Amino acid sequence: MRCHVQETCDLRQHMLGHSLERPFKCSIEDCPASYRRKDHLAHHFFQHKGKIFSCPVDGCNRSFAYQGNMKRHLNEIHNDEEPSTSGECKSLKQYVCPEVGCGKVFKFASKLRKHEDSHVKLETVEAFYYECMKYFSNVDYLKEHTRSAHQLVNCDICGTKQLRKNIQRHLRTHEKKNSAYSEDAVTY
């Protein structure tokens, strides 16, 4: 095992993480938690202190044991907006996709923003090959799709042309006939 921690104090603490021993035990009655590191135990004690981080938005009575969870709540539920004065928590708000014909509904504004990225078509390109009518956001994706899905290759065993994506399956049909075949039997 090789560790890349440089500082001596950090290394000592880091090495405790590799130990199976858990010397730091929770002193709260009936709590079985134990930890390899003292700082992990200290973090654990927040759970016993109760939910000390309250949401600052007016009307929202959610509280959290950890500050990070409260910040995530603010970002996902309240979307960093000004505190509400209506007395209602904005978690009841629904976020509807404005894209024509979509109408998907999201509980969190952050999820809607992520979804909206799926509607962005920078250089919409149409891959038109046989009956394939797929759309791609840029030319590179189109080229990769065409190369992997539509490029024909020759089978040197039987001489037929096969799609690149199907050639391995095709070669297995020869394997069943002649128990040995080679990938050298393909001409690109």
PASEBA-1860 file (N, C-alpha, C; in nm, 3 decimals):
! residues 188
1> MRCHVQET> 0.086/-0.117/0.000/0.000/0.000/0.000/0.090/0.123/0.000 ~ 0.056/0.219/-0.084/0.137/0.338/-0.094/0.051/0.461/-0.074 ~ 0.086/0.545/0.021/0.010/0.666/0.048/0.093/0.786/0.004 ~ 0.024/0.887/-0.044/0.094/1.004/-0.096/0.068/1.128/-0.011 ~ 0.052/1.111/0.119/0.029/1.223/0.209/0.166/1.273/0.255 ~ 0.190/1.404/0.245/0.322/1.460/0.270/0.345/1.505/0.415 ~ 0.252/1.580/0.472/0.272/1.637/0.604/0.266/1.530/0.713 ~ 0.352/1.541/0.814/0.360/1.441/0.920/0.230/1.429/0.998
9> CDLRQHML> 0.170/1.543/1.037/0.045/1.536/1.114/-0.067/1.478/1.029 ~ -0.071/1.513/0.902/-0.173/1.458/0.812/-0.149/1.310/0.790 ~ -0.023/1.270/0.779/0.010/1.129/0.755/-0.035/1.043/0.873 ~ -0.010/1.091/0.996/-0.050/1.015/1.114/-0.202/0.994/1.113 ~ -0.275/1.100/1.086/-0.421/1.090/1.083/-0.466/1.004/0.964 ~ -0.400/1.019/0.852/-0.434/0.940/0.733/-0.411/0.791/0.757 ~ -0.303/0.756/0.822/-0.271/0.615/0.846/-0.374/0.549/0.938 ~ -0.435/0.627/1.027/-0.540/0.571/1.113/-0.657/0.520/1.028
17> GHSLERPF> -0.678/0.581/0.914/-0.785/0.539/0.824/-0.763/0.401/0.766 ~ -0.638/0.354/0.762/-0.606/0.221/0.709/-0.619/0.113/0.815 ~ -0.626/0.152/0.940/-0.634/0.057/1.050/-0.775/0.000/1.060 ~ -0.786/-0.124/1.103/-0.917/-0.185/1.127/-0.968/-0.152/1.267 ~ -0.878/-0.107/1.353/-0.914/-0.072/1.491/-0.999/0.055/1.492 ~ -1.101/0.057/1.578/-1.189/0.174/1.591/-1.187/0.219/1.738 ~ -1.081/0.289/1.778/-1.066/0.323/1.920/-1.156/0.438/1.967 ~ -1.214/0.516/1.877/-1.293/0.632/1.918/-1.441/0.594/1.918
25> KCSIEDCP> -1.493/0.570/2.040/-1.630/0.520/2.056/-1.721/0.631/2.107 ~ -1.843/0.630/2.059/-1.943/0.729/2.101/-1.979/0.702/2.247 ~ -1.979/0.809/2.328/-2.006/0.794/2.472/-2.155/0.806/2.505 ~ -2.239/0.831/2.406/-2.383/0.841/2.429/-2.439/0.700/2.451 ~ -2.520/0.686/2.556/-2.577/0.556/2.592/-2.656/0.497/2.474 ~ -2.638/0.368/2.452/-2.706/0.292/2.347/-2.665/0.332/2.204 ~ -2.558/0.406/2.188/-2.510/0.438/2.053/-2.388/0.351/2.025 ~ -2.396/0.262/1.926/-2.286/0.169/1.899/-2.176/0.226/1.809
33> ASYRRKDH> -2.186/0.351/1.768/-2.092/0.407/1.671/-1.950/0.412/1.726 ~ -1.856/0.376/1.639/-1.714/0.389/1.673/-1.640/0.425/1.546 ~ -1.526/0.492/1.562/-1.455/0.546/1.447/-1.306/0.523/1.459 ~ -1.240/0.524/1.346/-1.095/0.509/1.341/-1.026/0.641/1.376 ~ -1.095/0.752/1.348/-1.035/0.883/1.369/-1.120/0.967/1.464 ~ -1.051/1.048/1.545/-1.117/1.132/1.644/-1.205/1.238/1.578 ~ -1.160/1.293/1.466/-1.239/1.397/1.399/-1.370/1.341/1.343 ~ -1.370/1.213/1.306/-1.494/1.150/1.260/-1.593/1.135/1.376
41> LAHHFFQH> -1.542/1.102/1.493/-1.628/1.092/1.611/-1.686/1.230/1.645 ~ -1.604/1.333/1.638/-1.652/1.468/1.667/-1.764/1.507/1.570 ~ -1.748/1.471/1.445/-1.851/1.498/1.344/-1.979/1.421/1.378 ~ -1.964/1.298/1.425/-2.077/1.213/1.462/-2.160/1.276/1.575 ~ -2.095/1.343/1.668/-2.166/1.400/1.783/-2.273/1.502/1.742 ~ -2.257/1.563/1.624/-2.359/1.657/1.578/-2.496/1.590/1.569 ~ -2.497/1.462/1.536/-2.624/1.390/1.525/-2.697/1.386/1.659 ~ -2.622/1.375/1.767/-2.683/1.366/1.900/-2.726/1.503/1.952
49> KGKIFSCP> -2.662/1.608/1.904/-2.699/1.742/1.950/-2.832/1.785/1.891 ~ -2.879/1.714/1.793/-3.005/1.751/1.729/-2.979/1.833/1.606 ~ -3.085/1.877/1.549/-3.077/1.953/1.424/-3.059/2.100/1.459 ~ -2.933/2.142/1.461/-2.902/2.277/1.509/-2.893/2.380/1.397 ~ -2.897/2.337/1.271/-2.890/2.430/1.159/-3.029/2.444/1.099 ~ -3.092/2.559/1.121/-3.228/2.582/1.074/-3.227/2.659/0.943 ~ -3.323/2.628/0.858/-3.337/2.699/0.730/-3.373/2.844/0.759 ~ -3.300/2.940/0.698/-3.325/3.082/0.726/-3.443/3.141/0.649
57> VDGCNRSF> -3.505/3.064/0.562/-3.616/3.116/0.482/-3.742/3.123/0.568 ~ -3.806/3.240/0.568/-3.929/3.260/0.647/-4.034/3.157/0.607 ~ -4.093/3.095/0.706/-4.200/2.999/0.681/-4.153/2.857/0.658 ~ -4.025/2.836/0.639/-3.972/2.701/0.621/-3.916/2.657/0.755 ~ -3.971/2.552/0.811/-3.928/2.510/0.944/-3.836/2.389/0.940 ~ -3.767/2.365/0.829/-3.674/2.254/0.821/-3.546/2.287/0.898 ~ -3.490/2.185/0.962/-3.362/2.202/1.032/-3.277/2.078/1.007 ~ -3.146/2.093/1.024/-3.051/1.990/0.984/-2.942/1.973/1.088
65> AYQGNMKR> -2.887/1.852/1.095/-2.777/1.824/1.186/-2.645/1.880/1.132 ~ -2.635/1.893/1.001/-2.510/1.939/0.940/-2.536/2.062/0.854 ~ -2.442/2.155/0.859/-2.455/2.279/0.784/-2.458/2.252/0.633 ~ -2.380/2.155/0.588/-2.377/2.122/0.445/-2.513/2.076/0.394 ~ -2.585/2.002/0.477/-2.719/1.956/0.437/-2.815/2.075/0.427 ~ -2.800/2.170/0.518/-2.885/2.289/0.514/-2.856/2.371/0.388 ~ -2.728/2.383/0.352/-2.692/2.458/0.231/-2.747/2.389/0.106 ~ -2.741/2.256/0.104/-2.796/2.183/-0.011/-2.947/2.206/-0.020
73> HLNEIHND> -3.015/2.206/0.096/-3.159/2.233/0.102/-3.188/2.371/0.043 ~ -3.110/2.471/0.082/-3.131/2.606/0.029/-3.116/2.610/-0.123 ~ -3.013/2.542/-0.174/-2.989/2.543/-0.318/-3.097/2.469/-0.395 ~ -3.140/2.354/-0.344/-3.235/2.272/-0.419/-3.379/2.315/-0.399 ~ -3.415/2.354/-0.278/-3.555/2.387/-0.249/-3.584/2.535/-0.273 ~ -3.498/2.619/-0.224/-3.526/2.762/-0.231/-3.451/2.831/-0.343 ~ -3.364/2.760/-0.411/-3.297/2.812/-0.531/-3.227/2.944/-0.507 ~ -3.170/2.962/-0.391/-3.096/3.084/-0.357/-3.180/3.211/-0.374
81> EEPSTSGE> -3.313/3.199/-0.366/-3.399/3.315/-0.380/-3.408/3.387/-0.246 ~ -3.469/3.503/-0.249/-3.487/3.579/-0.126/-3.577/3.501/-0.031 ~ -3.558/3.515/0.098/-3.644/3.445/0.193/-3.792/3.476/0.169 ~ -3.873/3.373/0.182/-4.016/3.384/0.157/-4.084/3.461/0.270 ~ -4.183/3.541/0.235/-4.262/3.609/0.337/-4.405/3.558/0.338 ~ -4.435/3.464/0.248/-4.573/3.415/0.237/-4.607/3.315/0.346 ~ -4.508/3.266/0.417/-4.534/3.167/0.520/-4.535/3.024/0.467 ~ -4.515/3.006/0.338/-4.512/2.871/0.282/-4.371/2.837/0.238
89> CKSLKQYV> -4.334/2.715/0.259/-4.203/2.668/0.213/-4.211/2.645/0.064 ~ -4.110/2.689/-0.010/-4.113/2.677/-0.154/-4.092/2.535/-0.203 ~ -4.072/2.439/-0.111/-4.056/2.301/-0.155/-4.184/2.251/-0.220 ~ -4.297/2.319/-0.196/-4.422/2.280/-0.258/-4.431/2.329/-0.402 ~ -4.341/2.419/-0.439/-4.342/2.476/-0.573/-4.300/2.371/-0.675 ~ -4.363/2.376/-0.791/-4.325/2.285/-0.898/-4.262/2.365/-1.010 ~ -4.158/2.310/-1.069/-4.087/2.376/-1.176/-4.117/2.302/-1.306 ~ -4.181/2.371/-1.400/-4.226/2.309/-1.525/-4.133/2.350/-1.638
97> CPEVGCGK> -4.096/2.253/-1.720/-4.008/2.280/-1.834/-4.084/2.365/-1.936 ~ -4.027/2.479/-1.977/-4.096/2.568/-2.071/-4.085/2.524/-2.217 ~ -4.006/2.421/-2.245/-3.988/2.375/-2.383/-4.123/2.329/-2.440 ~ -4.157/2.379/-2.559/-4.283/2.344/-2.624/-4.291/2.193/-2.644 ~ -4.400/2.133/-2.598/-4.421/1.990/-2.614/-4.359/1.904/-2.506 ~ -4.284/1.963/-2.413/-4.219/1.883/-2.308/-4.308/1.879/-2.184 ~ -4.313/1.989/-2.110/-4.400/1.999/-1.994/-4.361/1.916/-1.874 ~ -4.238/1.861/-1.869/-4.197/1.784/-1.752/-4.194/1.874/-1.629
105> VFKFASKL> -4.228/1.815/-1.514/-4.236/1.890/-1.389/-4.130/1.841/-1.293 ~ -4.064/1.935/-1.226/-3.957/1.902/-1.133/-3.984/1.967/-0.998 ~ -3.944/1.898/-0.892/-3.961/1.950/-0.757/-3.856/2.056/-0.727 ~ -3.738/2.042/-0.789/-3.627/2.133/-0.761/-3.591/2.213/-0.886 ~ -3.563/2.342/-0.867/-3.522/2.428/-0.978/-3.391/2.379/-1.038 ~ -3.303/2.326/-0.954/-3.174/2.278/-1.004/-3.193/2.160/-1.099 ~ -3.292/2.075/-1.071/-3.318/1.960/-1.159/-3.376/2.008/-1.292 ~ -3.460/2.112/-1.288/-3.515/2.169/-1.412/-3.402/2.227/-1.497
113> RKHEDSHV> -3.310/2.301/-1.434/-3.199/2.360/-1.510/-3.116/2.252/-1.578 ~ -3.090/2.143/-1.507/-3.014/2.033/-1.565/-3.091/1.971/-1.682 ~ -3.222/1.953/-1.665/-3.306/1.896/-1.770/-3.307/1.987/-1.893 ~ -3.312/2.118/-1.872/-3.319/2.213/-1.984/-3.199/2.199/-2.077 ~ -3.085/2.156/-2.023/-2.967/2.135/-2.107/-2.992/2.029/-2.213 ~ -3.084/1.935/-2.186/-3.111/1.830/-2.284/-3.184/1.883/-2.406 ~ -3.243/2.001/-2.395/-3.315/2.059/-2.509/-3.224/2.146/-2.596 ~ -3.104/2.177/-2.549/-3.014/2.264/-2.624/-2.957/2.188/-2.743
121> KLETVEAF> -2.973/2.245/-2.861/-2.917/2.186/-2.982/-2.825/2.291/-3.044 ~ -2.696/2.276/-3.021/-2.600/2.375/-3.068/-2.591/2.373/-3.221 ~ -2.540/2.264/-3.276/-2.535/2.245/-3.420/-2.613/2.119/-3.448 ~ -2.743/2.127/-3.450/-2.820/2.005/-3.469/-2.791/1.950/-3.608 ~ -2.752/1.824/-3.610/-2.715/1.758/-3.733/-2.802/1.633/-3.745 ~ -2.840/1.599/-3.864/-2.922/1.480/-3.884/-2.836/1.370/-3.944 ~ -2.836/1.255/-3.879/-2.766/1.139/-3.935/-2.867/1.067/-4.022 ~ -2.845/1.068/-4.149/-2.940/1.006/-4.241/-2.870/0.892/-4.312
129> YYECMKYF> -2.897/0.772/-4.268/-2.836/0.655/-4.330/-2.939/0.545/-4.324 ~ -2.977/0.494/-4.435/-3.087/0.397/-4.444/-3.209/0.456/-4.375 ~ -3.259/0.390/-4.276/-3.379/0.439/-4.207/-3.344/0.510/-4.076 ~ -3.217/0.539/-4.053/-3.175/0.602/-3.927/-3.202/0.751/-3.933 ~ -3.279/0.800/-3.841/-3.310/0.943/-3.835/-3.273/0.993/-3.696 ~ -3.147/0.984/-3.661/-3.104/1.026/-3.529/-3.045/1.166/-3.536 ~ -3.063/1.241/-3.428/-3.012/1.377/-3.419/-2.895/1.381/-3.322 ~ -2.796/1.464/-3.355/-2.677/1.476/-3.272/-2.648/1.623/-3.249
137> SNVDYLKE> -2.590/1.653/-3.133/-2.566/1.793/-3.098/-2.445/1.853/-3.168 ~ -2.357/1.767/-3.220/-2.245/1.822/-3.298/-2.195/1.720/-3.399 ~ -2.114/1.767/-3.490/-2.067/1.685/-3.601/-1.983/1.567/-3.553 ~ -1.906/1.586/-3.445/-1.823/1.476/-3.395/-1.907/1.357/-3.351 ~ -2.019/1.383/-3.284/-2.107/1.274/-3.242/-2.168/1.205/-3.364 ~ -2.202/1.283/-3.466/-2.256/1.226/-3.589/-2.152/1.134/-3.654 ~ -2.027/1.182/-3.664/-1.921/1.101/-3.726/-1.898/0.972/-3.649 ~ -1.896/0.981/-3.516/-1.876/0.861/-3.433/-1.991/0.763/-3.452
145> HTRSAHQL> -2.113/0.814/-3.457/-2.229/0.728/-3.479/-2.219/0.660/-3.615 ~ -2.186/0.736/-3.718/-2.177/0.680/-3.853/-2.067/0.575/-3.859 ~ -1.952/0.603/-3.797/-1.842/0.508/-3.798/-1.878/0.378/-3.727 ~ -1.941/0.390/-3.610/-1.967/0.269/-3.531/-2.093/0.195/-3.575 ~ -2.192/0.266/-3.624/-2.319/0.200/-3.654/-2.343/0.172/-3.802 ~ -2.285/0.253/-3.890/-2.322/0.241/-4.030/-2.208/0.203/-4.125 ~ -2.085/0.198/-4.078/-1.975/0.165/-4.167/-1.978/0.015/-4.199 ~ -1.974/-0.016/-4.325/-1.974/-0.156/-4.368/-1.832/-0.210/-4.373
153> VNCDICGT> -1.816/-0.333/-4.331/-1.687/-0.402/-4.339/-1.710/-0.534/-4.411 ~ -1.605/-0.582/-4.478/-1.614/-0.709/-4.551/-1.573/-0.824/-4.463 ~ -1.647/-0.932/-4.470/-1.608/-1.055/-4.403/-1.527/-1.135/-4.504 ~ -1.400/-1.162/-4.471/-1.314/-1.236/-4.564/-1.347/-1.384/-4.569 ~ -1.429/-1.431/-4.477/-1.466/-1.573/-4.478/-1.573/-1.599/-4.584 ~ -1.677/-1.517/-4.584/-1.787/-1.542/-4.679/-1.805/-1.432/-4.782 ~ -1.733/-1.319/-4.765/-1.739/-1.212/-4.863/-1.856/-1.115/-4.849 ~ -1.939/-1.135/-4.749/-2.053/-1.044/-4.734/-2.010/-0.916/-4.664
161> KQLRKNIQ> -2.090/-0.812/-4.684/-2.066/-0.685/-4.615/-2.156/-0.682/-4.493 ~ -2.098/-0.643/-4.380/-2.170/-0.637/-4.253/-2.147/-0.500/-4.189 ~ -2.244/-0.455/-4.111/-2.222/-0.333/-4.035/-2.114/-0.359/-3.930 ~ -2.028/-0.259/-3.909/-1.919/-0.275/-3.812/-1.971/-0.320/-3.676 ~ -2.084/-0.263/-3.635/-2.137/-0.296/-3.503/-2.186/-0.441/-3.495 ~ -2.209/-0.506/-3.610/-2.260/-0.643/-3.611/-2.156/-0.747/-3.649 ~ -2.033/-0.706/-3.683/-1.936/-0.800/-3.739/-1.899/-0.912/-3.642 ~ -1.886/-0.881/-3.514/-1.850/-0.986/-3.418/-1.958/-1.094/-3.411
169> RHLRTHEK> -2.083/-1.051/-3.411/-2.193/-1.148/-3.409/-2.191/-1.231/-3.538 ~ -2.164/-1.165/-3.651/-2.158/-1.237/-3.779/-2.046/-1.341/-3.777 ~ -1.929/-1.303/-3.726/-1.816/-1.397/-3.723/-1.847/-1.517/-3.635 ~ -1.928/-1.497/-3.531/-1.965/-1.611/-3.447/-2.048/-1.714/-3.524 ~ -2.120/-1.671/-3.628/-2.195/-1.769/-3.709/-2.098/-1.861/-3.782 ~ -1.982/-1.808/-3.822/-1.880/-1.891/-3.886/-1.814/-1.982/-3.783 ~ -1.800/-1.932/-3.661/-1.739/-2.012/-3.555/-1.821/-2.138/-3.530 ~ -1.951/-2.123/-3.536/-2.037/-2.239/-3.516/-2.018/-2.340/-3.629
177> KNSAYSED> -1.994/-2.289/-3.751/-1.973/-2.378/-3.866/-1.834/-2.440/-3.864 ~ -1.732/-2.356/-3.844/-1.593/-2.402/-3.840/-1.539/-2.369/-3.703 ~ -1.519/-2.454/-3.618/-1.488/-2.423/-3.478/-1.375/-2.322/-3.461 ~ -1.304/-2.284/-3.565/-1.198/-2.183/-3.550/-1.218/-2.072/-3.653 ~ -1.204/-1.948/-3.607/-1.204/-1.834/-3.699/-1.109/-1.731/-3.642 ~ -1.076/-1.637/-3.727/-0.981/-1.536/-3.686/-1.039/-1.398/-3.711 ~ -1.003/-1.303/-3.626/-1.047/-1.166/-3.651/-0.974/-1.109/-3.772 ~ -0.872/-1.180/-3.820/-0.802/-1.137/-3.941/-0.890/-1.154/-4.063
185> AVTY> -1.004/-1.217/-4.046/-1.094/-1.243/-4.157/-1.185/-1.123/-4.185 ~ -1.147/-1.007/-4.138/-1.227/-0.887/-4.160/-1.143/-0.785/-4.234 ~ -1.199/-0.730/-4.341/-1.131/-0.625/-4.417/-1.206/-0.495/-4.393 ~ -1.133/-0.393/-4.353/-1.196/-0.262/-4.327/-1.178/-0.173/-4.447
END
